[in-house]
Amino acid sequence: MTEKFETALVHAGRTGTKTYGYVNPKLTRGSTVLYPDMATKLALGKRYLEPVELYGICGTETHFALEAAITEIEGGSHCQVVGSGLAAITMPLLAFLSAGDHLLVPDSVYGPTRTFCQAVLRRFGVATTYYDPMLDEAGIAALMRANTKVLFTESPGSHTFEVQDIPALARAAHARGVKLFMDNTWGIHHFQPFTHGVDVSIQALTKYAGGHSDIILGAVTVNSESDWAILRKGSLELGQYASPDDCWLALRGLRTLSVRLRAQAVAALEVAKWFAGQAEVARVLHPALPSCPGHEFFKRDFTGACGLFGVVFQPQFNAAAVVAMIDALKLFGIGASWGGYESLVLPTTGTISRSAGTGVFEGEIARFQIGLENTEDLIADLTHGLTALRAG
Ligand SMILES: Cc1ncc(COP(=O)(O)O)c(C=O)c1O
């Protein structure tokens, strides 16, 4: 991205500032595209790697505008939008893997990614090994096999926020011809995947890009023509599609992403630091705080944070006490997802799967998404919640 983030978000995916027409790209819905004659149809039919309107599933100008914007934010060469953040994980895995291949996945991965590996990839003959997300270059290299094709990463990890040493993992992967995938949803804008060695970067646009908890959408970005050919072909073979209405809403969300992200990051760090000072809290899993595993990699590789973090309670507070705290909160919705304008909370312990012996913390964990409410109001609500925790 040559322009600064804020400027790029205002202009990305638009034709320009001095065109005769509306400010925003059009919302185009469509299945059939009509061609003037057969010669045009035959000529255009081969151009599926380009943003050309060929048939609905290949995308419309609305899709292409969003893909151009995400390409710019991620710093890659090409982007494919798909129907959900989960589809942005499963589609490239299916496109790059074949029967007999081996895949490495961090133990801290988003639960449905694990389910996909166990339920679908296993059925199609792809074996998955789960690894400690804090492994270094030598540690991950030791787990690689002759048939390892993809090293999947998610940094920070879902719910427990381990920040991975992506450049070290990239070195280990590339030395063996392995592709490095990263779920970069948490690090949107603040982690530039391709400058750190990532080959395939995944964004759940449902979160901060949408920003209003009203769409489900994903994006996969790559940074080479050869990876783009595999990804685009795989996406079309699998019939992946995203609603143009959701793409249009994501484009609208992107225009305010920089201010929302900044405000939510500042508020979240303030709340995280407040939690760190409470007697009921054993530690806070916020990548910008030294108490978070991999904090040193966060400081080295990220330019900032978003508004999602975890809190580990002291061991004397059991799961029922955490539930009592959550039920006592008035300003925090109880629900999945994050990146919207409103604050949310979810208990973590008991809801996550681990199989590589990681994820052991001092006590029960809860995950907080900080929205655009006033921070003093949120802290007052949380103070009330801690009273319920002690009583529970
Ligand atoms: C890290 C991460 N990746 C991917 C997803 C999936 O996104 P979606 O809900 O759009 O399928 C989520 C959803 O919570 C997530 O937290």
The ligand as a Gaussian input file, in Angstrom:
#p B3LYP/6-31G(d) Opt

LIG

0 1
 C      -10.171000     -16.171000      13.982000
 C      -11.423000     -16.455000      13.207000
 N      -11.323000     -16.894000      11.942000
 C      -12.403000     -17.185000      11.216000
 C      -13.668000     -17.032000      11.741000
 C      -14.851000     -17.420000      10.907000
 O      -15.575000     -16.324000      10.426000
 P      -17.090000     -16.479000      10.000000
 O      -17.906000     -16.368000      11.248000
 O      -17.308000     -15.363000       9.028000
 O      -17.232000     -17.813000       9.335000
 C      -13.830000     -16.583000      13.048000
 C      -15.175000     -16.420000      13.634000
 O      -15.361000     -16.198000      14.796000
 C      -12.672000     -16.294000      13.808000
 O      -12.759000     -15.877000      15.083000

